[in-house]
Amino acid sequence: MKIVGIDFTSAPSRRKPLTCAVCELDDRSLRFIHLSSWSTFEGFEAALANVGPWVAGLDFPFGQATRFIQTMPWPGEWIDYVRHSGTFDRRTFRSALDEYKAGRPVGDKEHRRVFDVLASSISPQKLYGVPTGMMFFEGTKRLLSSGVDIPGLVAGDPSRTVFEAYPGVAARSLLGRRSYKTDDQRKQNPLHRAARLELLGALCSEPGRTLYDIDIEAPESLCDDPGADHLDALICAIQAAWAWRHLDACLAELPAEAAREGWIADPTLFGRPRGNG
């Protein structure tokens, strides 16, 4: 099975392109093949349209928190509120999220999904720093229009299956809270590269094998990128391979909110108590 992992950005450019790691899964062995990058969304759209079979892990939030959807109010079903948000342009979408937060008390401005709480990831409403709100805006409308299958959210072409990935939760499982990347050239240092090499080494040895139930083969050259886009793309592919192999068990465990909010593909997020945040 062809497995791809895509490190996403809401504003691709030559300096910060979308990065895709193409891998091959043979039973329980995942082998890295090559990297691709796209400086515009056209490359991403073409990848989604590629004839299957393939499985992809994409690093952006596929949904919004139930509290946000109900309070806005937006349409209650995933396909409807994604279609609704797609009617905005970037400026009006930003304005809608800013206006929502403006009148709310501190601590109740940005809401997290069930799986954001489990993964310690930030709210998909965030517009600054890591702009997950804009990643949601740019990514989900393209998913919907492509007709891909998104297990737990919308039935599409079963030969083109897409999962929401999040490299951060994998990194914390294997590195703890140590930093392994930064896009700020002034802050890049040898400790980051050492952490990336350690993370890749863990993924390709017993810790990764135990965590993801697959053998992983990938070159150390993926650690050369200081922003870790290359390594993160590989992790997205690993999480997608795990989710595809264990899909029935994942779907059986999903909370009711996941049909509206989406869910993150990583084994550390299953078999645990769930709660909103």
TORDRENGU-685639 format. One record per residue (C-alpha): residue number from 1; residue in three letters; x, y, z. Coordinates in steps of 0.2 Angstrom, whole numbers. Example, Ala and Ser with C-alpha at 12.3 -4.5 7.8 and 13.67 -1.06 7.14 Angstrom:
<nodes>
(1,"ALA",(62,-22,39))
(2,"SER",(68,-5,36))
</nodes>
This chain:
<nodes>
(1,"MET",(0,0,0))
(2,"LYS",(6,17,-4))
(3,"ILE",(7,28,11))
(4,"VAL",(10,47,11))
(5,"GLY",(12,59,25))
(6,"ILE",(10,78,22))
(7,"ASP",(17,92,33))
(8,"PHE",(4,106,30))
(9,"THR",(5,124,30))
(10,"SER",(-9,137,27))
(11,"ALA",(1,148,16))
(12,"PRO",(13,137,5))
(13,"SER",(28,146,-3))
(14,"ARG",(45,142,-10))
(15,"ARG",(52,146,8))
(16,"LYS",(39,135,17))
(17,"PRO",(32,123,5))
(18,"LEU",(20,108,8))
(19,"THR",(30,93,11))
(20,"CYS",(25,75,7))
(21,"ALA",(34,59,12))
(22,"VAL",(30,45,0))
(23,"CYS",(32,28,8))
(24,"GLU",(27,10,5))
(25,"LEU",(19,-2,17))
(26,"ASP",(21,-21,15))
(27,"ASP",(12,-30,29))
(28,"ARG",(21,-23,44))
(29,"SER",(35,-14,36))
(30,"LEU",(35,4,31))
(31,"ARG",(49,10,20))
(32,"PHE",(52,28,15))
(33,"ILE",(53,31,-4))
(34,"HIS",(55,49,-7))
(35,"LEU",(50,67,-3))
(36,"SER",(40,79,-14))
(37,"SER",(36,97,-10))
(38,"TRP",(23,110,-17))
(39,"SER",(25,129,-16))
(40,"THR",(6,131,-20))
(41,"PHE",(-10,122,-16))
(42,"GLU",(-11,115,-33))
(43,"GLY",(1,101,-29))
(44,"PHE",(-9,96,-14))
(45,"GLU",(-25,96,-24))
(46,"ALA",(-17,85,-37))
(47,"ALA",(-11,73,-24))
(48,"LEU",(-28,71,-17))
(49,"ALA",(-35,68,-34))
(50,"ASN",(-22,54,-38))
(51,"VAL",(-30,38,-42))
(52,"GLY",(-29,25,-28))
(53,"PRO",(-26,15,-19))
(54,"TRP",(-16,25,-6))
(55,"VAL",(-18,31,12))
(56,"ALA",(-12,48,18))
(57,"GLY",(-9,57,35))
(58,"LEU",(-11,75,35))
(59,"ASP",(-5,87,48))
(60,"PHE",(-19,99,51))
(61,"PRO",(-35,99,61))
(62,"PHE",(-50,91,51))
(63,"GLY",(-63,99,62))
(64,"GLN",(-68,112,75))
(65,"ALA",(-74,109,93))
(66,"THR",(-92,105,96))
(67,"ARG",(-93,120,108))
(68,"PHE",(-87,132,95))
(69,"ILE",(-99,125,81))
(70,"GLN",(-114,126,93))
(71,"THR",(-110,143,99))
(72,"MET",(-106,151,83))
(73,"PRO",(-118,144,77))
(74,"TRP",(-113,134,62))
(75,"PRO",(-121,119,54))
(76,"GLY",(-120,104,66))
(77,"GLU",(-114,91,54))
(78,"TRP",(-95,91,48))
(79,"ILE",(-99,91,29))
(80,"ASP",(-111,105,32))
(81,"TYR",(-100,117,42))
(82,"VAL",(-85,113,31))
(83,"ARG",(-95,118,16))
(84,"HIS",(-101,133,26))
(85,"SER",(-83,139,31))
(86,"GLY",(-78,137,13))
(87,"THR",(-89,151,8))
(88,"PHE",(-78,163,17))
(89,"ASP",(-62,171,10))
(90,"ARG",(-47,171,21))
(91,"ARG",(-50,188,27))
(92,"THR",(-68,185,32))
(93,"PHE",(-64,169,40))
(94,"ARG",(-51,177,51))
(95,"SER",(-63,191,55))
(96,"ALA",(-77,178,60))
(97,"LEU",(-65,169,72))
(98,"ASP",(-58,185,79))
(99,"GLU",(-76,192,82))
(100,"TYR",(-81,176,91))
(101,"LYS",(-67,177,103))
(102,"ALA",(-68,196,106))
(103,"GLY",(-83,196,118))
(104,"ARG",(-79,180,127))
(105,"PRO",(-70,179,144))
(106,"VAL",(-52,173,146))
(107,"GLY",(-51,155,146))
(108,"ASP",(-67,153,135))
(109,"LYS",(-61,160,119))
(110,"GLU",(-53,146,110))
(111,"HIS",(-60,128,112))
(112,"ARG",(-52,112,109))
(113,"ARG",(-59,95,103))
(114,"VAL",(-59,79,112))
(115,"PHE",(-44,73,103))
(116,"ASP",(-35,90,106))
(117,"VAL",(-36,87,124))
(118,"LEU",(-29,70,123))
(119,"ALA",(-15,75,112))
(120,"SER",(-11,91,121))
(121,"SER",(-13,100,104))
(122,"ILE",(-19,118,102))
(123,"SER",(-37,124,97))
(124,"PRO",(-41,123,79))
(125,"GLN",(-47,141,81))
(126,"LYS",(-30,148,84))
(127,"LEU",(-25,161,71))
(128,"TYR",(-8,167,77))
(129,"GLY",(9,158,81))
(130,"VAL",(4,141,74))
(131,"PRO",(-12,146,64))
(132,"THR",(-22,130,65))
(133,"GLY",(-38,140,61))
(134,"MET",(-31,144,44))
(135,"MET",(-24,127,42))
(136,"PHE",(-42,120,45))
(137,"PHE",(-49,133,33))
(138,"GLU",(-37,129,19))
(139,"GLY",(-36,111,21))
(140,"THR",(-54,104,24))
(141,"LYS",(-62,113,10))
(142,"ARG",(-50,104,-2))
(143,"LEU",(-53,87,7))
(144,"LEU",(-71,89,5))
(145,"SER",(-70,94,-14))
(146,"SER",(-58,80,-18))
(147,"GLY",(-70,66,-13))
(148,"VAL",(-58,56,-2))
(149,"ASP",(-63,45,12))
(150,"ILE",(-61,51,29))
(151,"PRO",(-65,37,41))
(152,"GLY",(-77,43,55))
(153,"LEU",(-81,59,46))
(154,"VAL",(-87,57,28))
(155,"ALA",(-88,42,17))
(156,"GLY",(-79,45,0))
(157,"ASP",(-68,35,-12))
(158,"PRO",(-62,20,-2))
(159,"SER",(-46,19,-12))
(160,"ARG",(-41,36,-6))
(161,"THR",(-41,36,13))
(162,"VAL",(-36,51,23))
(163,"PHE",(-32,52,42))
(164,"GLU",(-28,67,53))
(165,"ALA",(-10,66,59))
(166,"TYR",(-1,76,72))
(167,"PRO",(18,73,74))
(168,"GLY",(19,82,90))
(169,"VAL",(11,68,100))
(170,"ALA",(23,55,92))
(171,"ALA",(38,66,97))
(172,"ARG",(32,68,115))
(173,"SER",(30,50,116))
(174,"LEU",(48,46,111))
(175,"LEU",(57,62,116))
(176,"GLY",(47,69,130))
(177,"ARG",(46,88,130))
(178,"ARG",(63,91,121))
(179,"SER",(62,103,106))
(180,"TYR",(68,95,90))
(181,"LYS",(64,109,78))
(182,"THR",(61,128,74))
(183,"ASP",(58,138,59))
(184,"ASP",(67,153,67))
(185,"GLN",(85,152,60))
(186,"ARG",(91,162,75))
(187,"LYS",(86,148,87))
(188,"GLN",(92,133,77))
(189,"ASN",(106,124,86))
(190,"PRO",(115,107,86))
(191,"LEU",(104,101,100))
(192,"HIS",(89,101,88))
(193,"ARG",(97,91,76))
(194,"ALA",(103,78,89))
(195,"ALA",(85,77,95))
(196,"ARG",(79,74,77))
(197,"LEU",(91,60,75))
(198,"GLU",(86,53,92))
(199,"LEU",(68,54,87))
(200,"LEU",(71,45,70))
(201,"GLY",(82,32,78))
(202,"ALA",(68,28,91))
(203,"LEU",(55,27,77))
(204,"CYS",(66,15,67))
(205,"SER",(70,4,82))
(206,"GLU",(61,-5,96))
(207,"PRO",(52,10,103))
(208,"GLY",(44,14,86))
(209,"ARG",(40,-4,82))
(210,"THR",(32,-6,99))
(211,"LEU",(22,10,98))
(212,"TYR",(16,9,80))
(213,"ASP",(16,-10,77))
(214,"ILE",(26,-8,61))
(215,"ASP",(45,-9,56))
(216,"ILE",(50,8,50))
(217,"GLU",(65,11,37))
(218,"ALA",(70,29,34))
(219,"PRO",(86,38,30))
(220,"GLU",(95,50,43))
(221,"SER",(95,63,29))
(222,"LEU",(77,67,34))
(223,"CYS",(84,75,50))
(224,"ASP",(94,88,40))
(225,"ASP",(79,100,38))
(226,"PRO",(80,112,54))
(227,"GLY",(61,115,53))
(228,"ALA",(58,96,53))
(229,"ASP",(46,97,39))
(230,"HIS",(54,81,32))
(231,"LEU",(54,72,48))
(232,"ASP",(36,77,52))
(233,"ALA",(30,72,35))
(234,"LEU",(37,54,39))
(235,"ILE",(28,54,56))
(236,"CYS",(12,58,47))
(237,"ALA",(14,43,36))
(238,"ILE",(18,32,51))
(239,"GLN",(3,38,60))
(240,"ALA",(-8,35,44))
(241,"ALA",(-1,17,42))
(242,"TRP",(-5,13,60))
(243,"ALA",(-23,20,58))
(244,"TRP",(-26,11,42))
(245,"ARG",(-20,-6,49))
(246,"HIS",(-30,-4,65))
(247,"LEU",(-45,6,58))
(248,"ASP",(-59,-5,64))
(249,"ALA",(-53,-4,82))
(250,"CYS",(-51,15,81))
(251,"LEU",(-68,17,74))
(252,"ALA",(-76,6,88))
(253,"GLU",(-68,17,101))
(254,"LEU",(-72,35,94))
(255,"PRO",(-83,46,105))
(256,"ALA",(-99,53,98))
(257,"GLU",(-90,70,96))
(258,"ALA",(-78,63,83))
(259,"ALA",(-92,62,70))
(260,"ARG",(-92,81,71))
(261,"GLU",(-74,86,77))
(262,"GLY",(-63,73,68))
(263,"TRP",(-50,63,77))
(264,"ILE",(-31,61,77))
(265,"ALA",(-22,45,72))
(266,"ASP",(-10,40,85))
(267,"PRO",(-10,24,97))
(268,"THR",(-6,35,112))
(269,"LEU",(-23,43,111))
(270,"PHE",(-34,27,112))
(271,"GLY",(-38,17,127))
(272,"ARG",(-39,32,138))
(273,"PRO",(-53,42,147))
(274,"ARG",(-60,56,136))
(275,"GLY",(-66,73,140))
(276,"ASN",(-69,90,132))
(277,"GLY",(-58,105,135))
</nodes>
